[in-house]
Amino acid sequence: MDREHIVNGKRVTFRESYPVRECHDVPYLWYLANQPDATFEDKAKVLGKLIESWEFDGAPGDIAAYESMHTFAEFWPLWTAAIIEIGQHLDAEKN
C-alpha cells in the first residue's frame, strides 16, 4: 500500500496502521466530514488522524496548520489522497 503522496510538491505520509485506542473515532469523523454540512474543522480533524507526517508547516494533527492552505492546490488534494488511503485500507480488508 502506497502511504506517500505528493501534494503541491510536498510529501505527505499517511499512517501505516490505525490502532483502535488512537483511531476508534476515525469512522465517525470520516462520516461527519463527508456530510453536506461538513465544516472545514470536520475535514481537518479527520485528516489530522490519518496523516502521519508531511512537509507542510505545522503538525498534521493541528487544525491551525490547514488554515492557510490553498483550497484547490493543497487542501482538496490532501482530501483526495485521504479518500485513496481509506479506500486502500478497506480494499485490503476485503482480501
VEXMIVEX-377578 format. One record per atom (N, C-alpha, C): residue in one letter; y, x, z; residue number from 0; atom name; chain. Coordinates in nm, 2 decimals. Layout:
MARKOL  donu      py      px      pz  vexdo  tiza  zavo
MARKOL     a       Y       X       Z    NUM    CA     A
...
This chain:
MARKOL  donu      py      px      pz  vexdo  tiza  zavo
MARKOL     m   -0.12    0.08    0.00      0     N     A
MARKOL     m    0.00    0.00    0.00      0    CA     A
MARKOL     m    0.12    0.09    0.00      0     C     A
MARKOL     d    0.21    0.06   -0.09      1     N     A
MARKOL     d    0.34    0.14   -0.10      1    CA     A
MARKOL     d    0.44    0.09   -0.01      1     C     A
MARKOL     r    0.47    0.17    0.10      2     N     A
MARKOL     r    0.56    0.13    0.20      2    CA     A
MARKOL     r    0.71    0.17    0.17      2     C     A
MARKOL     e    0.72    0.26    0.07      3     N     A
MARKOL     e    0.86    0.31    0.04      3    CA     A
MARKOL     e    0.92    0.24   -0.08      3     C     A
MARKOL     h    1.04    0.21   -0.07      4     N     A
MARKOL     h    1.12    0.15   -0.18      4    CA     A
MARKOL     h    1.25    0.23   -0.19      4     C     A
MARKOL     i    1.31    0.23   -0.31      5     N     A
MARKOL     i    1.44    0.29   -0.33      5    CA     A
MARKOL     i    1.54    0.18   -0.35      5     C     A
MARKOL     v    1.64    0.17   -0.27      6     N     A
MARKOL     v    1.74    0.06   -0.27      6    CA     A
MARKOL     v    1.87    0.13   -0.29      6     C     A
MARKOL     n    1.94    0.11   -0.40      7     N     A
MARKOL     n    2.07    0.17   -0.43      7    CA     A
MARKOL     n    2.07    0.32   -0.41      7     C     A
MARKOL     g    1.96    0.39   -0.45      8     N     A
MARKOL     g    1.94    0.53   -0.44      8    CA     A
MARKOL     g    1.90    0.58   -0.30      8     C     A
MARKOL     k    1.87    0.49   -0.21      9     N     A
MARKOL     k    1.84    0.53   -0.07      9    CA     A
MARKOL     k    1.69    0.49   -0.04      9     C     A
MARKOL     r    1.62    0.57    0.02     10     N     A
MARKOL     r    1.48    0.55    0.06     10    CA     A
MARKOL     r    1.47    0.45    0.18     10     C     A
MARKOL     v    1.39    0.35    0.16     11     N     A
MARKOL     v    1.36    0.26    0.27     11    CA     A
MARKOL     v    1.21    0.25    0.29     11     C     A
MARKOL     t    1.17    0.27    0.42     12     N     A
MARKOL     t    1.03    0.27    0.45     12    CA     A
MARKOL     t    1.00    0.16    0.54     12     C     A
MARKOL     f    0.90    0.08    0.50     13     N     A
MARKOL     f    0.86   -0.03    0.58     13    CA     A
MARKOL     f    0.75    0.01    0.68     13     C     A
MARKOL     r    0.73   -0.06    0.78     14     N     A
MARKOL     r    0.63   -0.03    0.88     14    CA     A
MARKOL     r    0.49   -0.02    0.82     14     C     A
MARKOL     e    0.41    0.06    0.87     15     N     A
MARKOL     e    0.27    0.07    0.83     15    CA     A
MARKOL     e    0.19   -0.04    0.90     15     C     A
MARKOL     s    0.22   -0.06    1.03     16     N     A
MARKOL     s    0.14   -0.17    1.10     16    CA     A
MARKOL     s    0.24   -0.25    1.18     16     C     A
MARKOL     y    0.20   -0.37    1.22     17     N     A
MARKOL     y    0.28   -0.46    1.29     17    CA     A
MARKOL     y    0.21   -0.51    1.41     17     C     A
MARKOL     p    0.21   -0.42    1.52     18     N     A
MARKOL     p    0.14   -0.46    1.64     18    CA     A
MARKOL     p    0.19   -0.59    1.70     18     C     A
MARKOL     v    0.10   -0.67    1.75     19     N     A
MARKOL     v    0.14   -0.81    1.79     19    CA     A
MARKOL     v    0.24   -0.80    1.90     19     C     A
MARKOL     r    0.24   -0.71    1.99     20     N     A
MARKOL     r    0.33   -0.70    2.11     20    CA     A
MARKOL     r    0.48   -0.69    2.05     20     C     A
MARKOL     e    0.50   -0.61    1.95     21     N     A
MARKOL     e    0.63   -0.59    1.89     21    CA     A
MARKOL     e    0.67   -0.69    1.78     21     C     A
MARKOL     c    0.57   -0.75    1.72     22     N     A
MARKOL     c    0.59   -0.82    1.60     22    CA     A
MARKOL     c    0.54   -0.97    1.60     22     C     A
MARKOL     h    0.50   -1.02    1.72     23     N     A
MARKOL     h    0.45   -1.15    1.72     23    CA     A
MARKOL     h    0.54   -1.26    1.66     23     C     A
MARKOL     d    0.67   -1.23    1.67     24     N     A
MARKOL     d    0.77   -1.33    1.62     24    CA     A
MARKOL     d    0.80   -1.31    1.47     24     C     A
MARKOL     v    0.74   -1.22    1.40     25     N     A
MARKOL     v    0.78   -1.20    1.26     25    CA     A
MARKOL     v    0.75   -1.32    1.17     25     C     A
MARKOL     p    0.63   -1.38    1.19     26     N     A
MARKOL     p    0.61   -1.50    1.10     26    CA     A
MARKOL     p    0.72   -1.61    1.13     26     C     A
MARKOL     y    0.76   -1.63    1.25     27     N     A
MARKOL     y    0.86   -1.73    1.28     27    CA     A
MARKOL     y    1.00   -1.69    1.22     27     C     A
MARKOL     l    1.03   -1.56    1.24     28     N     A
MARKOL     l    1.16   -1.51    1.19     28    CA     A
MARKOL     l    1.16   -1.52    1.04     28     C     A
MARKOL     w    1.05   -1.49    0.98     29     N     A
MARKOL     w    1.04   -1.50    0.83     29    CA     A
MARKOL     w    1.06   -1.64    0.79     29     C     A
MARKOL     y    1.00   -1.74    0.86     30     N     A
MARKOL     y    1.02   -1.88    0.83     30    CA     A
MARKOL     y    1.16   -1.92    0.84     30     C     A
MARKOL     l    1.23   -1.88    0.95     31     N     A
MARKOL     l    1.37   -1.92    0.97     31    CA     A
MARKOL     l    1.46   -1.85    0.86     31     C     A
MARKOL     a    1.43   -1.73    0.82     32     N     A
MARKOL     a    1.51   -1.66    0.73     32    CA     A
MARKOL     a    1.50   -1.71    0.59     32     C     A
MARKOL     n    1.40   -1.79    0.56     33     N     A
MARKOL     n    1.38   -1.85    0.43     33    CA     A
MARKOL     n    1.41   -1.99    0.42     33     C     A
MARKOL     q    1.48   -2.05    0.52     34     N     A
MARKOL     q    1.53   -2.18    0.51     34    CA     A
MARKOL     q    1.66   -2.19    0.44     34     C     A
MARKOL     p    1.69   -2.30    0.38     35     N     A
MARKOL     p    1.81   -2.32    0.30     35    CA     A
MARKOL     p    1.94   -2.29    0.39     35     C     A
MARKOL     d    1.93   -2.32    0.52     36     N     A
MARKOL     d    2.05   -2.29    0.60     36    CA     A
MARKOL     d    2.04   -2.16    0.68     36     C     A
MARKOL     a    1.96   -2.07    0.63     37     N     A
MARKOL     a    1.94   -1.94    0.70     37    CA     A
MARKOL     a    2.07   -1.86    0.70     37     C     A
MARKOL     t    2.10   -1.79    0.81     38     N     A
MARKOL     t    2.22   -1.71    0.82     38    CA     A
MARKOL     t    2.19   -1.57    0.78     38     C     A
MARKOL     f    2.30   -1.50    0.77     39     N     A
MARKOL     f    2.29   -1.35    0.75     39    CA     A
MARKOL     f    2.21   -1.29    0.86     39     C     A
MARKOL     e    2.24   -1.33    0.98     40     N     A
MARKOL     e    2.18   -1.28    1.10     40    CA     A
MARKOL     e    2.03   -1.30    1.10     40     C     A
MARKOL     d    1.98   -1.42    1.05     41     N     A
MARKOL     d    1.84   -1.45    1.04     41    CA     A
MARKOL     d    1.77   -1.35    0.95     41     C     A
MARKOL     k    1.83   -1.33    0.84     42     N     A
MARKOL     k    1.77   -1.23    0.74     42    CA     A
MARKOL     k    1.77   -1.09    0.80     42     C     A
MARKOL     a    1.88   -1.05    0.85     43     N     A
MARKOL     a    1.89   -0.91    0.91     43    CA     A
MARKOL     a    1.79   -0.89    1.02     43     C     A
MARKOL     k    1.77   -0.99    1.11     44     N     A
MARKOL     k    1.67   -0.98    1.22     44    CA     A
MARKOL     k    1.53   -0.95    1.17     44     C     A
MARKOL     v    1.49   -1.03    1.07     45     N     A
MARKOL     v    1.36   -1.00    1.02     45    CA     A
MARKOL     v    1.35   -0.87    0.94     45     C     A
MARKOL     l    1.45   -0.83    0.87     46     N     A
MARKOL     l    1.45   -0.70    0.81     46    CA     A
MARKOL     l    1.44   -0.59    0.91     46     C     A
MARKOL     g    1.51   -0.61    1.02     47     N     A
MARKOL     g    1.50   -0.51    1.13     47    CA     A
MARKOL     g    1.36   -0.49    1.19     47     C     A
MARKOL     k    1.28   -0.60    1.19     48     N     A
MARKOL     k    1.14   -0.59    1.24     48    CA     A
MARKOL     k    1.05   -0.53    1.14     48     C     A
MARKOL     l    1.08   -0.54    1.01     49     N     A
MARKOL     l    0.99   -0.49    0.90     49    CA     A
MARKOL     l    1.02   -0.35    0.86     49     C     A
MARKOL     i    1.14   -0.30    0.87     50     N     A
MARKOL     i    1.18   -0.17    0.82     50    CA     A
MARKOL     i    1.17   -0.07    0.93     50     C     A
MARKOL     e    1.09    0.04    0.90     51     N     A
MARKOL     e    1.07    0.15    1.00     51    CA     A
MARKOL     e    1.19    0.25    1.00     51     C     A
MARKOL     s    1.23    0.29    0.87     52     N     A
MARKOL     s    1.34    0.38    0.86     52    CA     A
MARKOL     s    1.40    0.36    0.73     52     C     A
MARKOL     w    1.52    0.42    0.72     53     N     A
MARKOL     w    1.60    0.42    0.59     53    CA     A
MARKOL     w    1.70    0.52    0.59     53     C     A
MARKOL     e    1.76    0.54    0.47     54     N     A
MARKOL     e    1.87    0.64    0.46     54    CA     A
MARKOL     e    2.01    0.57    0.46     54     C     A
MARKOL     f    2.02    0.45    0.50     55     N     A
MARKOL     f    2.15    0.38    0.52     55    CA     A
MARKOL     f    2.20    0.42    0.65     55     C     A
MARKOL     d    2.33    0.40    0.67     56     N     A
MARKOL     d    2.39    0.43    0.80     56    CA     A
MARKOL     d    2.34    0.33    0.91     56     C     A
MARKOL     g    2.33    0.37    1.03     57     N     A
MARKOL     g    2.28    0.28    1.13     57    CA     A
MARKOL     g    2.13    0.27    1.14     57     C     A
MARKOL     a    2.09    0.19    1.24     58     N     A
MARKOL     a    1.94    0.17    1.26     58    CA     A
MARKOL     a    1.90    0.04    1.19     58     C     A
MARKOL     p    1.78    0.03    1.13     59     N     A
MARKOL     p    1.74   -0.09    1.07     59    CA     A
MARKOL     p    1.73   -0.21    1.17     59     C     A
MARKOL     g    1.71   -0.18    1.29     60     N     A
MARKOL     g    1.70   -0.29    1.39     60    CA     A
MARKOL     g    1.83   -0.34    1.44     60     C     A
MARKOL     d    1.94   -0.28    1.40     61     N     A
MARKOL     d    2.07   -0.32    1.45     61    CA     A
MARKOL     d    2.14   -0.40    1.34     61     C     A
MARKOL     i    2.16   -0.53    1.37     62     N     A
MARKOL     i    2.22   -0.62    1.27     62    CA     A
MARKOL     i    2.35   -0.57    1.22     62     C     A
MARKOL     a    2.43   -0.50    1.30     63     N     A
MARKOL     a    2.56   -0.45    1.25     63    CA     A
MARKOL     a    2.54   -0.35    1.14     63     C     A
MARKOL     a    2.42   -0.28    1.12     64     N     A
MARKOL     a    2.40   -0.19    1.02     64    CA     A
MARKOL     a    2.40   -0.26    0.88     64     C     A
MARKOL     y    2.38   -0.39    0.88     65     N     A
MARKOL     y    2.37   -0.46    0.75     65    CA     A
MARKOL     y    2.51   -0.52    0.71     65     C     A
MARKOL     e    2.60   -0.53    0.80     66     N     A
MARKOL     e    2.72   -0.60    0.78     66    CA     A
MARKOL     e    2.81   -0.55    0.66     66     C     A
MARKOL     s    2.81   -0.42    0.64     67     N     A
MARKOL     s    2.89   -0.36    0.53     67    CA     A
MARKOL     s    2.82   -0.34    0.40     67     C     A
MARKOL     m    2.69   -0.37    0.40     68     N     A
MARKOL     m    2.61   -0.35    0.28     68    CA     A
MARKOL     m    2.67   -0.44    0.16     68     C     A
MARKOL     h    2.65   -0.39    0.04     69     N     A
MARKOL     h    2.69   -0.46   -0.07     69    CA     A
MARKOL     h    2.58   -0.57   -0.09     69     C     A
MARKOL     t    2.63   -0.69   -0.11     70     N     A
MARKOL     t    2.53   -0.81   -0.12     70    CA     A
MARKOL     t    2.43   -0.79   -0.23     70     C     A
MARKOL     f    2.47   -0.76   -0.35     71     N     A
MARKOL     f    2.38   -0.75   -0.47     71    CA     A
MARKOL     f    2.32   -0.62   -0.49     71     C     A
MARKOL     a    2.38   -0.51   -0.45     72     N     A
MARKOL     a    2.33   -0.37   -0.47     72    CA     A
MARKOL     a    2.24   -0.32   -0.36     72     C     A
MARKOL     e    2.26   -0.38   -0.24     73     N     A
MARKOL     e    2.19   -0.33   -0.12     73    CA     A
MARKOL     e    2.11   -0.44   -0.05     73     C     A
MARKOL     f    2.18   -0.54    0.00     74     N     A
MARKOL     f    2.12   -0.64    0.09     74    CA     A
MARKOL     f    2.01   -0.72    0.02     74     C     A
MARKOL     w    2.04   -0.78   -0.10     75     N     A
MARKOL     w    1.94   -0.86   -0.17     75    CA     A
MARKOL     w    1.82   -0.77   -0.22     75     C     A
MARKOL     p    1.84   -0.65   -0.27     76     N     A
MARKOL     p    1.73   -0.56   -0.30     76    CA     A
MARKOL     p    1.64   -0.53   -0.18     76     C     A
MARKOL     l    1.70   -0.51   -0.06     77     N     A
MARKOL     l    1.62   -0.50    0.06     77    CA     A
MARKOL     l    1.54   -0.62    0.09     77     C     A
MARKOL     w    1.60   -0.74    0.07     78     N     A
MARKOL     w    1.53   -0.86    0.09     78    CA     A
MARKOL     w    1.41   -0.88    0.00     78     C     A
MARKOL     t    1.44   -0.84   -0.13     79     N     A
MARKOL     t    1.33   -0.84   -0.23     79    CA     A
MARKOL     t    1.22   -0.75   -0.19     79     C     A
MARKOL     a    1.25   -0.63   -0.15     80     N     A
MARKOL     a    1.15   -0.53   -0.10     80    CA     A
MARKOL     a    1.07   -0.59    0.01     80     C     A
MARKOL     a    1.13   -0.66    0.10     81     N     A
MARKOL     a    1.06   -0.73    0.22     81    CA     A
MARKOL     a    0.97   -0.83    0.17     81     C     A
MARKOL     i    1.00   -0.91    0.06     82     N     A
MARKOL     i    0.91   -1.01    0.01     82    CA     A
MARKOL     i    0.79   -0.94   -0.05     82     C     A
MARKOL     i    0.81   -0.83   -0.12     83     N     A
MARKOL     i    0.70   -0.75   -0.17     83    CA     A
MARKOL     i    0.61   -0.70   -0.06     83     C     A
MARKOL     e    0.67   -0.65    0.05     84     N     A
MARKOL     e    0.60   -0.59    0.16     84    CA     A
MARKOL     e    0.51   -0.70    0.23     84     C     A
MARKOL     i    0.57   -0.81    0.26     85     N     A
MARKOL     i    0.50   -0.92    0.32     85    CA     A
MARKOL     i    0.38   -0.97    0.23     85     C     A
MARKOL     g    0.41   -0.98    0.10     86     N     A
MARKOL     g    0.31   -1.02    0.00     86    CA     A
MARKOL     g    0.19   -0.92    0.00     86     C     A
MARKOL     q    0.22   -0.79    0.01     87     N     A
MARKOL     q    0.11   -0.69    0.01     87    CA     A
MARKOL     q    0.03   -0.70    0.13     87     C     A
MARKOL     h    0.09   -0.73    0.24     88     N     A
MARKOL     h    0.01   -0.74    0.37     88    CA     A
MARKOL     h   -0.08   -0.87    0.36     88     C     A
MARKOL     l   -0.02   -0.97    0.31     89     N     A
MARKOL     l   -0.10   -1.10    0.30     89    CA     A
MARKOL     l   -0.21   -1.08    0.20     89     C     A
MARKOL     d   -0.19   -1.02    0.09     90     N     A
MARKOL     d   -0.30   -0.99   -0.01     90    CA     A
MARKOL     d   -0.41   -0.90    0.05     90     C     A
MARKOL     a   -0.37   -0.80    0.12     91     N     A
MARKOL     a   -0.46   -0.71    0.18     91    CA     A
MARKOL     a   -0.55   -0.78    0.28     91     C     A
MARKOL     e   -0.50   -0.88    0.35     92     N     A
MARKOL     e   -0.58   -0.96    0.45     92    CA     A
MARKOL     e   -0.68   -1.05    0.38     92     C     A
MARKOL     k   -0.65   -1.08    0.26     93     N     A
MARKOL     k   -0.75   -1.17    0.19     93    CA     A
MARKOL     k   -0.88   -1.09    0.15     93     C     A
MARKOL     n   -0.86   -0.96    0.13     94     N     A
MARKOL     n   -0.98   -0.88    0.08     94    CA     A
MARKOL     n   -1.06   -0.84    0.19     94     C     A
